[in-house]
Amino acid sequence: INAFKGNVTLAAAATGPSSAAGSSFTITYDNVPAAECVKITTAAAGNFYTAKVGSKVVKAADGTLDVAATAAACNNATSNTLVFTSI
């Protein structure tokens, strides 16, 4: 449970460069308020392979964080789901 009373989920994924099952993992934060969403995403995204706010990819693989897209996605909802993928 995170500070916003949402679930924190760690799961194996196949989204890394090899696309092999278990070659990467995701950390999902649920119920993140819009006001905190941008802060958390901008602080953390650089440490991950990809980052999403809801279904919107705000940091593509080997890319940089799109701050404008992050703000738009975070402000699109009062409660957000953040998904960070690591390899």
C-alpha positions as CSV (number, residue, x, y, z in Angstrom):
1,I,0.0,0.0,0.0
2,N,1.4,3.4,-1.0
3,A,1.0,6.7,0.8
4,F,-2.2,7.4,-1.2
5,K,-3.8,4.1,-0.1
6,G,-3.3,2.5,-3.5
7,N,-1.7,-0.8,-4.2
8,V,2.0,-1.1,-5.2
9,T,2.5,-4.1,-7.4
10,L,5.7,-5.7,-8.6
11,A,5.3,-8.1,-11.6
12,A,7.5,-9.9,-14.1
13,A,7.2,-8.7,-17.6
14,A,8.5,-9.4,-21.1
15,T,8.9,-5.8,-22.3
16,G,12.7,-5.5,-22.3
17,P,14.9,-5.5,-25.4
18,S,14.9,-9.4,-25.5
19,S,11.1,-9.6,-25.1
20,A,11.7,-12.8,-23.1
21,A,9.3,-13.7,-20.3
22,G,10.7,-12.4,-17.1
23,S,13.4,-10.3,-18.7
24,S,12.0,-7.2,-17.1
25,F,9.7,-6.2,-14.3
26,T,7.1,-3.5,-13.6
27,I,6.4,-1.5,-10.5
28,T,2.8,-0.2,-10.5
29,Y,1.5,2.6,-8.1
30,D,-2.2,3.0,-8.0
31,N,-4.4,5.8,-6.7
32,V,-1.8,8.6,-7.2
33,P,-3.3,12.1,-7.0
34,A,-2.8,14.4,-10.0
35,A,-0.9,16.8,-7.8
36,E,1.7,14.2,-6.8
37,C,1.7,12.3,-10.2
38,V,4.0,14.8,-12.0
39,K,6.4,15.0,-9.0
40,I,6.8,11.3,-8.7
41,T,7.0,10.5,-12.4
42,T,9.6,13.2,-13.1
43,A,11.7,12.2,-10.1
44,A,11.6,8.4,-10.9
45,A,11.3,7.9,-14.6
46,G,15.0,8.5,-15.4
47,N,15.8,5.3,-13.4
48,F,13.6,3.1,-15.5
49,Y,13.4,1.6,-19.0
50,T,9.9,3.0,-19.6
51,A,7.3,4.9,-17.7
52,K,3.6,5.2,-18.2
53,V,0.8,7.3,-16.6
54,G,-2.3,5.3,-17.1
55,S,-2.0,4.0,-20.7
56,K,0.1,6.9,-21.9
57,V,3.8,6.2,-22.4
58,V,5.6,9.3,-21.1
59,K,9.1,7.8,-21.3
60,A,9.8,5.4,-24.1
61,A,12.6,2.8,-24.0
62,D,16.0,4.5,-24.2
63,G,14.2,7.9,-24.4
64,T,13.8,10.9,-22.2
65,L,10.8,11.8,-20.2
66,D,8.2,13.9,-22.0
67,V,7.4,16.4,-19.3
68,A,4.5,18.0,-21.2
69,A,2.9,14.6,-21.9
70,T,3.4,13.6,-18.2
71,A,1.7,16.8,-17.0
72,A,-1.2,16.3,-19.4
73,A,-1.6,12.6,-18.5
74,C,-1.4,13.3,-14.8
75,N,-3.9,16.1,-15.0
76,N,-6.3,14.1,-17.0
77,A,-7.5,12.2,-13.9
78,T,-7.9,12.9,-10.2
79,S,-6.4,9.4,-9.5
80,N,-3.6,8.0,-11.6
81,T,-1.8,4.7,-12.1
82,L,1.9,4.9,-12.6
83,V,3.8,2.0,-14.3
84,F,7.6,1.9,-14.3
85,T,9.4,-0.8,-16.2
86,S,13.0,-1.9,-15.4
87,I,15.3,-4.4,-17.1
